[in-house]
């Protein structure tokens, strides 16, 4: 079996096809042989039946058998008693009985047909026998006629069957050879695209880029496989390009804080320093280290894994948004006119509350840093989706930059003088994708859907910049917990609404 598995696929296909054809041809040949033999035996049996009727009538009436029996060449007869002794026989037969003891025992009760001599190898005297009891149901006396045996030679019948077997064997071998040749050519033609796929895949394995499989212009399984492999190669090339760009951008962004940190430490070691100077240097190094940790954490967040909806906990979006806005006001000192909030009650999704909170925080940070107040954070629902929007009234981003806004370390020209690494929106996009949602960026009348999933129209102020997050709506986990969270959501919604300016 292991050797069979190591054979080429086309050889295995042809071998299987040839084996199947051999079975079919053998079955067809056997059917033809049996039908011809049946027809020939039927003709012999008709002749034997006529001869046996004459012999049996003569034996029952006491007519001498040599006078009653026909003297056709190739036809013989015998008259046997109950002890299988020959009482009379036609010339040319041996002295012993043509029947075996078992056949005689059966012939005493009912007619028996039998063959003497084999088809292969060739017998010198092949006979077809038909034994009939003289008095059925009556035990004959010793030495009295008990069974008549009519016989006819099978030479012509056996010769015809042997000729038929030879012709069938030659015809089946020729048909098997032709079928195997046709099967091999068909298998080779069918597997030719696969061999081309293999050679082209070997080129790709050696480092060739931009190579695509030559897919035939058909719609069969091989063509569909080729198109699927091409799609996979395109996805791999895109992933490789993103990885290379990510490595390039990350190395560029990490080089600056690492260089600053190394320079500060090197300067601190060049000459003796006072305790105050060393403390100042250590504090600067700690700040640079914190920036590196934050940057590394942001890079890891960009590669967030998808959330499993069936096992993810339920997140109360209403409470999440209002708590984030309240906390942001408390930590930044933003007033009610600067940061507004509108959150509908009872909004829930399935996912990770901490990651979703970070996404909303990043949107507020971007609006506060690059936009202009008032900044409005809104949470509501549309169809079966939860919609979170952050709107500011700043000048916004150019239409040409919108498609690149979520690229890692990509920053608009107007934002290059501001602090940051250009990972805010990429982190938001990664978290939204992980929650099977959609991110939209609308600024200065231009619209861009980062990962289009839902056919929901935008609803926001056309001025300024609006970032929209659409998430599939979730259900509460338990009836008891549902009531508690539902009762919490209206309170937080009212508290957030109470902060709105009149």
C-alpha positions as CSV (number, residue, x, y, z in Angstrom):
1,X,0.0,0.0,0.0
2,X,2.9,2.4,0.8
3,X,4.4,1.7,-2.7
4,X,1.1,2.3,-4.3
5,X,0.9,5.7,-2.6
6,X,4.3,6.7,-3.9
7,X,3.3,6.1,-7.5
8,X,2.5,9.1,-9.7
9,X,-1.2,10.2,-9.6
10,X,-1.7,9.6,-13.3
11,X,-0.3,6.1,-13.0
12,X,-2.7,5.4,-10.1
13,X,-5.6,6.8,-12.1
14,X,-4.8,4.7,-15.2
15,X,-4.4,1.6,-13.0
16,X,-7.7,2.2,-11.3
17,X,-9.4,2.9,-14.7
18,X,-7.8,-0.3,-16.2
19,X,-8.9,-2.4,-13.3
20,X,-12.5,-1.1,-13.5
21,X,-12.5,-1.7,-17.3
22,X,-11.1,-5.2,-16.7
23,X,-14.0,-6.0,-14.4
24,X,-16.5,-4.6,-16.8
25,X,-15.1,-6.4,-19.8
26,X,-14.8,-9.7,-17.9
27,X,-18.4,-9.4,-16.8
28,X,-19.6,-8.7,-20.3
29,X,-17.5,-11.6,-21.7
30,X,-18.9,-13.9,-19.1
31,X,-22.4,-12.9,-19.9
32,X,-21.9,-13.5,-23.7
33,X,-20.2,-16.9,-23.0
34,X,-23.1,-18.0,-20.7
35,X,-25.7,-17.0,-23.2
36,X,-24.0,-18.8,-26.1
37,X,-23.4,-21.9,-24.0
38,X,-27.1,-21.9,-22.9
39,X,-28.2,-21.7,-26.6
40,X,-25.9,-24.5,-27.6
41,X,-26.9,-26.7,-24.7
42,X,-30.6,-26.0,-25.4
43,X,-30.1,-27.4,-28.9
44,X,-28.4,-30.5,-27.6
45,X,-31.0,-31.0,-24.9
46,X,-33.8,-31.0,-27.5
47,X,-32.0,-33.7,-29.5
48,X,-31.4,-35.7,-26.3
49,X,-35.1,-35.4,-25.3
50,X,-36.3,-36.8,-28.6
51,X,-33.8,-39.7,-28.5
52,X,-34.6,-40.4,-24.8
53,X,-38.3,-40.5,-25.5
54,X,-37.8,-43.3,-28.1
55,X,-35.5,-45.3,-25.8
56,X,-37.9,-45.0,-22.8
57,X,-40.9,-46.0,-24.8
58,X,-39.1,-49.0,-26.2
59,X,-37.9,-50.1,-22.8
60,X,-41.4,-49.8,-21.3
61,X,-43.0,-51.8,-24.2
62,X,-40.2,-54.4,-24.4
63,X,-39.3,-53.3,-28.0
64,X,-35.7,-54.3,-28.8
65,X,-33.6,-51.1,-28.3
66,X,-31.3,-51.5,-31.3
67,X,-34.4,-51.5,-33.5
68,X,-36.1,-48.5,-31.7
69,X,-33.0,-46.3,-31.2
70,X,-31.9,-43.9,-33.9
71,X,-28.5,-44.6,-35.5
72,X,-27.5,-40.9,-36.1
73,X,-23.7,-40.5,-36.0
74,X,-22.5,-39.0,-32.7
75,X,-25.6,-40.2,-30.8
76,X,-25.3,-43.1,-28.3
77,X,-27.5,-44.8,-25.7
78,X,-27.3,-47.3,-22.8
79,X,-29.9,-49.3,-20.8
80,X,-28.9,-49.7,-17.2
81,X,-30.3,-51.7,-14.3
82,X,-30.6,-50.6,-10.7
83,X,-27.1,-51.8,-10.0
84,X,-25.6,-49.5,-12.7
85,X,-24.8,-52.5,-14.9
86,X,-25.1,-52.1,-18.7
87,X,-27.9,-54.3,-20.1
88,X,-27.7,-52.9,-23.6
89,X,-25.7,-50.2,-25.4
90,X,-25.1,-48.7,-28.8
91,X,-21.9,-49.6,-30.6
92,X,-18.8,-47.5,-29.9
93,X,-19.3,-47.1,-26.2
94,X,-17.1,-48.6,-23.5
95,X,-18.5,-51.5,-21.5
96,X,-18.9,-49.5,-18.2
97,X,-21.8,-47.3,-17.4
98,X,-21.8,-43.6,-18.5
99,X,-23.3,-42.6,-15.1
100,X,-21.6,-42.4,-11.8
101,X,-23.3,-44.1,-8.8
102,X,-24.5,-40.7,-7.6
103,X,-26.0,-39.8,-11.0
104,X,-27.7,-43.3,-11.2
105,X,-29.2,-42.8,-7.8
106,X,-30.7,-39.6,-8.9
107,X,-31.8,-40.9,-12.3
108,X,-33.9,-43.7,-10.6
109,X,-36.1,-41.0,-9.2
110,X,-36.2,-38.2,-11.8
111,X,-34.5,-37.2,-15.2
112,X,-30.9,-36.2,-14.9
113,X,-28.8,-34.1,-17.3
114,X,-25.0,-34.4,-17.0
115,X,-21.8,-33.8,-19.0
116,X,-18.9,-36.3,-19.4
117,X,-15.5,-34.8,-20.3
118,X,-14.3,-31.3,-19.8
119,X,-14.2,-28.2,-22.0
120,X,-10.6,-27.4,-21.1
121,X,-8.4,-29.4,-21.3
122,X,-9.9,-31.0,-24.4
123,X,-11.4,-34.5,-23.7
124,X,-11.2,-37.3,-26.4
125,X,-14.9,-38.1,-26.1
126,X,-17.0,-35.2,-24.6
127,X,-20.6,-36.3,-24.1
128,X,-23.9,-34.7,-23.1
129,X,-26.1,-37.2,-21.1
130,X,-29.8,-37.4,-20.4
131,X,-30.8,-40.2,-18.0
132,X,-34.5,-41.0,-17.5
133,X,-36.1,-43.7,-15.2
134,X,-38.0,-46.4,-17.1
135,X,-40.7,-46.7,-14.4
136,X,-40.6,-43.6,-12.2
137,X,-41.5,-44.4,-8.5
138,X,-41.3,-48.2,-9.0
139,X,-38.3,-50.1,-7.7
140,X,-37.1,-52.3,-10.6
141,X,-36.1,-55.9,-10.0
142,X,-32.5,-57.0,-10.3
143,X,-31.4,-57.4,-13.9
144,X,-34.4,-55.4,-15.2
145,X,-34.2,-52.2,-17.2
146,X,-34.2,-49.3,-14.7
147,X,-32.7,-46.2,-16.5
148,X,-32.2,-45.3,-20.2
149,X,-29.3,-43.0,-21.0
150,X,-29.2,-41.0,-24.2
151,X,-25.9,-39.3,-25.1
152,X,-24.6,-37.0,-27.8
153,X,-21.1,-35.8,-28.6
154,X,-20.3,-32.2,-27.7
155,X,-17.3,-31.8,-30.0
156,X,-18.9,-29.0,-32.1
157,X,-20.4,-27.3,-29.1
158,X,-17.1,-27.4,-27.1
159,X,-15.1,-26.2,-30.1
160,X,-17.5,-23.3,-30.6
161,X,-17.2,-22.3,-26.9
162,X,-13.4,-22.6,-27.0
163,X,-13.3,-20.4,-30.1
164,X,-15.7,-17.9,-28.4
165,X,-13.4,-17.8,-25.3
166,X,-10.4,-17.1,-27.4
167,X,-12.1,-14.3,-29.4
168,X,-13.5,-12.7,-26.2
169,X,-10.1,-12.8,-24.6
170,X,-8.4,-11.2,-27.6
171,X,-11.2,-8.6,-27.9
172,X,-11.1,-7.8,-24.2
173,X,-7.4,-7.4,-24.2
174,X,-7.5,-5.1,-27.2
175,X,-10.3,-3.1,-25.6
176,X,-8.4,-2.9,-22.3
177,X,-5.3,-1.7,-24.0
178,X,-7.1,1.0,-26.0
179,X,-9.1,2.1,-22.9
180,X,-5.9,2.3,-20.8
181,X,-4.2,4.3,-23.5
182,X,-7.1,6.7,-23.8
183,X,-7.4,6.9,-20.0
184,X,-3.7,7.7,-19.7
185,X,-3.9,10.5,-22.3
186,X,-7.0,11.9,-20.6
187,X,-5.4,11.7,-17.2
188,X,-2.3,13.5,-18.5
189,X,-4.4,16.1,-20.2
190,X,-6.5,16.6,-17.1
191,X,-3.4,16.9,-14.8
192,X,-1.4,19.1,-17.1
193,X,-2.7,22.3,-15.5
194,X,-1.8,20.8,-12.1
195,X,1.8,20.2,-13.3
196,X,1.9,23.8,-14.5
197,X,0.6,24.9,-11.1
198,X,3.4,22.8,-9.4
199,X,6.1,24.3,-11.6
200,X,4.9,27.8,-11.0
201,X,4.5,27.2,-7.3
202,X,8.1,26.0,-7.3
203,X,9.2,29.3,-8.7
204,X,7.2,31.1,-6.0
205,X,8.9,28.9,-3.4
206,X,12.3,30.0,-4.6
207,X,11.4,33.7,-4.0
208,X,9.7,34.8,-7.2
209,X,7.1,37.5,-6.6
210,X,4.1,38.6,-8.6
211,X,3.8,35.1,-10.2
212,X,0.3,33.9,-10.9
213,X,-0.9,30.5,-12.1
214,X,-1.9,30.1,-15.7
215,X,-5.6,29.2,-15.3
216,X,-7.4,27.7,-18.3
217,X,-10.5,29.5,-19.6
218,X,-12.9,26.8,-18.2
219,X,-15.1,26.4,-15.2
220,X,-14.1,22.9,-14.1
221,X,-12.5,21.9,-10.8
222,X,-8.9,22.5,-12.0
223,X,-9.8,26.1,-13.2
224,X,-11.6,26.9,-9.9
225,X,-8.6,25.5,-8.0
226,X,-6.3,27.8,-10.0
227,X,-8.4,30.8,-9.4
228,X,-8.6,30.1,-5.7
229,X,-4.8,29.6,-5.5
230,X,-4.3,32.9,-7.4
231,X,-6.6,34.7,-4.9
232,X,-4.5,33.1,-2.1
233,X,-1.3,34.2,-3.7
234,X,-2.7,37.7,-4.1
235,X,-3.6,37.8,-0.4
236,X,-0.1,36.5,0.5
237,X,1.6,39.1,-1.6
238,X,-0.6,41.8,0.0
239,X,0.2,40.5,3.5
240,X,3.9,40.3,2.6
241,X,3.8,43.9,1.4
242,X,2.0,45.0,4.6
243,X,4.5,43.1,6.7
244,X,7.4,44.7,4.9
245,X,5.9,48.1,5.2
246,X,5.1,47.5,8.8
247,X,8.7,46.4,9.5
248,X,10.0,49.5,7.7
249,X,7.7,51.9,9.5
250,X,8.2,50.3,12.9
251,X,12.0,50.3,12.5
252,X,11.8,54.0,11.5
253,X,9.5,54.9,14.4
254,X,11.4,52.9,17.0
255,X,14.8,54.2,15.9
256,X,14.2,57.7,17.1
257,X,13.2,57.0,20.7
258,X,15.9,54.4,21.0
259,X,18.5,56.8,19.6
260,X,17.4,59.5,22.1
261,X,17.6,57.0,24.9
262,X,21.0,55.8,24.0
263,X,22.3,59.4,23.5
264,X,21.0,60.5,26.9
265,X,22.6,57.6,28.7
266,X,25.9,58.1,26.8
267,X,26.0,61.8,27.7
268,X,25.3,60.9,31.3
269,X,28.3,58.6,31.4
270,X,30.8,60.9,29.7
271,X,31.7,62.9,32.8
272,X,30.8,62.9,36.5
273,X,27.2,64.2,37.2
274,X,25.6,65.5,40.2
275,X,22.7,63.6,41.8
276,X,20.2,66.1,40.4
277,X,21.6,65.8,36.9
278,X,21.6,62.0,37.1
279,X,18.0,62.0,38.5
280,X,17.0,64.3,35.6
281,X,18.7,62.0,33.1
282,X,17.0,58.9,34.6
283,X,13.6,60.6,34.5
284,X,14.1,61.4,30.8
285,X,15.2,57.8,30.1
286,X,12.2,56.5,32.0
287,X,9.9,58.8,29.9
288,X,11.5,57.6,26.7
289,X,11.1,54.0,27.9
290,X,7.4,54.6,28.6
291,X,7.0,55.9,25.1
292,X,8.7,52.8,23.7
293,X,6.4,50.6,25.8
294,X,3.3,52.5,24.6
295,X,4.5,52.2,21.0
296,X,5.1,48.5,21.4
297,X,1.7,48.0,23.0
298,X,0.1,49.9,20.1
299,X,1.9,47.8,17.6
300,X,0.6,44.6,19.3
301,X,-2.9,46.1,19.4
302,X,-2.9,46.6,15.7
303,X,-2.6,42.8,15.3
304,X,-5.7,42.1,17.4
305,X,-7.3,38.7,16.9
306,X,-11.0,38.5,15.9
307,X,-13.6,38.2,18.7
308,X,-15.6,34.9,18.9
309,X,-19.2,36.1,19.0
310,X,-20.6,32.9,20.6
311,X,-18.2,33.1,23.6
312,X,-17.5,36.8,23.9
313,X,-19.2,38.6,26.9
314,X,-21.9,41.2,26.4
315,X,-20.7,44.8,26.6
316,X,-23.0,47.6,27.6
317,X,-22.1,50.3,25.1
318,X,-24.2,52.9,26.7
319,X,-22.4,52.6,30.0
320,X,-19.0,52.3,28.2
321,X,-19.4,55.5,26.2
322,X,-20.8,57.6,29.0
323,X,-18.2,56.4,31.5
324,X,-15.4,57.2,29.0
325,X,-16.7,60.7,28.3
326,X,-17.0,61.4,32.1
327,X,-13.5,60.1,32.8
328,X,-12.1,62.0,29.9
329,X,-13.7,65.2,31.2
330,X,-12.3,64.5,34.6
331,X,-8.7,63.9,33.5
332,X,-8.4,66.6,30.8
333,X,-10.6,69.3,32.3
334,X,-12.7,69.5,29.2
335,X,-15.9,71.4,29.8
336,X,-19.5,70.6,28.8
337,X,-19.2,72.8,25.8
338,X,-16.0,71.1,24.7
339,X,-17.0,67.5,25.0
340,X,-20.6,66.5,24.6
341,X,-22.3,63.1,24.8
342,X,-25.5,61.5,23.5
343,X,-26.0,57.8,24.3
344,X,-29.3,55.9,23.8
345,X,-30.2,53.3,26.5
346,X,-29.9,49.6,26.1
347,X,-27.0,49.4,23.6
348,X,-25.1,46.1,23.8
349,X,-22.6,44.3,21.6
350,X,-20.5,41.1,22.0
351,X,-16.8,41.7,22.5
352,X,-14.0,43.0,24.7
353,X,-14.9,46.0,26.7
354,X,-11.3,47.1,27.3
355,X,-10.5,47.0,23.6
356,X,-13.7,48.8,22.6
357,X,-13.0,51.4,25.3
358,X,-9.5,52.0,23.8
359,X,-11.0,52.4,20.3
360,X,-13.5,55.1,21.6
361,X,-10.7,56.8,23.6
362,X,-8.5,57.0,20.5
363,X,-11.3,58.6,18.5
364,X,-11.8,61.2,21.2
365,X,-8.0,61.8,21.5
366,X,-7.8,62.4,17.7
367,X,-10.8,64.7,17.8
368,X,-9.3,66.7,20.7
369,X,-5.8,66.8,19.3
370,X,-6.5,67.5,15.6
371,X,-10.0,68.8,15.5
372,X,-11.9,71.7,17.1
373,X,-14.6,71.9,19.8
374,X,-17.4,71.2,20.3
375,X,-16.7,67.5,20.1
376,X,-19.8,65.3,20.2
377,X,-19.7,61.6,21.1
378,X,-23.0,59.8,20.0
379,X,-24.1,56.2,20.6
380,X,-27.3,54.9,19.0
381,X,-28.6,52.0,17.0
382,X,-29.7,51.6,13.4
383,X,-31.3,48.4,12.1
384,X,-29.4,45.5,13.9
385,X,-26.3,47.6,14.5
386,X,-24.9,49.8,17.2
387,X,-23.5,53.1,15.8
388,X,-20.8,55.1,17.7
389,X,-19.8,58.5,16.2
390,X,-17.2,61.1,17.2
391,X,-17.7,64.5,15.5
392,X,-15.6,67.6,15.7
393,X,-15.8,70.9,13.9
394,X,-12.2,71.3,12.9
395,X,-10.9,71.8,9.3
396,X,-10.7,68.0,8.8
397,X,-8.6,65.9,6.6
398,X,-8.1,66.2,2.8
399,X,-10.1,63.8,0.6
400,X,-6.8,62.4,-0.8
401,X,-5.6,61.4,2.7
402,X,-8.8,59.6,3.8
403,X,-7.9,56.3,2.1
404,X,-4.5,56.3,3.9
405,X,-5.8,57.5,7.3
406,X,-5.7,54.0,8.9
407,X,-2.3,53.0,7.5
408,X,0.2,52.5,10.3
409,X,2.5,55.5,11.0
410,X,0.7,57.5,8.3
411,X,0.0,61.1,9.4
412,X,-1.5,64.0,7.6
413,X,0.8,66.9,6.8
414,X,-1.1,69.1,9.3
415,X,-0.6,66.6,12.1
416,X,3.2,66.0,11.7
417,X,4.0,68.8,14.2
418,X,1.8,67.2,16.9
419,X,2.8,64.4,19.2
420,X,1.9,60.9,18.3
421,X,3.1,58.0,16.2
422,X,0.3,57.7,13.7
423,X,-1.2,54.6,15.2
424,X,-4.4,55.9,16.7
425,X,-6.7,55.2,13.8
426,X,-4.9,51.9,12.8
427,X,-5.6,50.7,16.3
428,X,-9.3,51.7,16.0
429,X,-9.5,49.9,12.7
430,X,-7.9,46.8,14.0
431,X,-10.3,46.7,17.0
432,X,-13.3,47.3,14.9
433,X,-12.4,44.6,12.5
434,X,-11.8,42.2,15.3
435,X,-15.4,42.9,16.5
436,X,-16.7,42.2,12.9
437,X,-17.6,45.9,12.5
438,X,-17.1,48.7,10.1
439,X,-15.1,52.0,10.4
440,X,-16.1,55.1,8.4
441,X,-14.2,58.4,8.1
442,X,-16.1,61.4,6.8
443,X,-14.3,64.8,6.7
444,X,-14.9,68.0,4.8
445,X,-17.7,66.5,2.7
446,X,-15.6,63.5,1.7
447,X,-16.5,59.9,2.7
448,X,-14.4,56.8,3.1
449,X,-15.5,53.3,4.2
450,X,-12.4,51.5,5.5
451,X,-13.9,48.0,5.4
452,X,-17.4,48.1,3.9
453,X,-19.7,45.6,5.5
454,X,-23.1,47.2,6.1
455,X,-25.5,49.0,3.8
456,X,-26.3,51.8,6.2
457,X,-26.3,55.5,5.2
458,X,-24.2,58.1,7.0
459,X,-26.1,60.5,9.3
460,X,-24.0,63.3,10.6
461,X,-23.2,67.0,10.2
462,X,-21.5,67.6,6.8
463,X,-19.1,70.1,8.4
464,X,-16.0,69.0,10.3
465,X,-14.9,65.4,10.7
466,X,-17.0,62.4,11.8
467,X,-15.6,59.0,12.6
468,X,-18.3,56.3,12.7
469,X,-18.0,52.8,14.2
470,X,-20.7,50.2,13.3
471,X,-20.9,47.0,15.3
472,X,-23.3,44.1,15.3
473,X,-25.8,44.5,18.1
474,X,-25.6,41.9,20.9
475,X,-28.0,40.4,23.5
476,X,-27.7,40.3,27.3
477,X,-26.3,37.1,28.7
478,X,-28.9,36.2,31.3
479,X,-32.4,37.4,32.2
480,X,-31.2,38.6,35.6
481,X,-28.2,40.3,34.2
482,X,-30.2,41.8,31.4
483,X,-32.5,43.6,33.8
484,X,-29.6,44.9,35.8
485,X,-27.7,46.2,32.8
486,X,-30.9,47.6,31.2
487,X,-31.7,49.5,34.3
488,X,-28.1,50.8,34.4
489,X,-28.1,52.0,30.8
490,X,-31.0,54.5,31.1
491,X,-29.3,56.0,34.3
492,X,-26.0,56.5,32.5
493,X,-27.8,57.8,29.5
494,X,-29.6,60.4,31.6
495,X,-26.5,61.3,33.4
496,X,-24.7,61.9,30.1
497,X,-27.7,63.8,28.8
498,X,-27.7,66.0,31.9
499,X,-24.2,67.2,30.9
500,X,-25.5,68.6,27.7
501,X,-25.5,72.3,27.4
502,X,-28.9,73.9,27.2
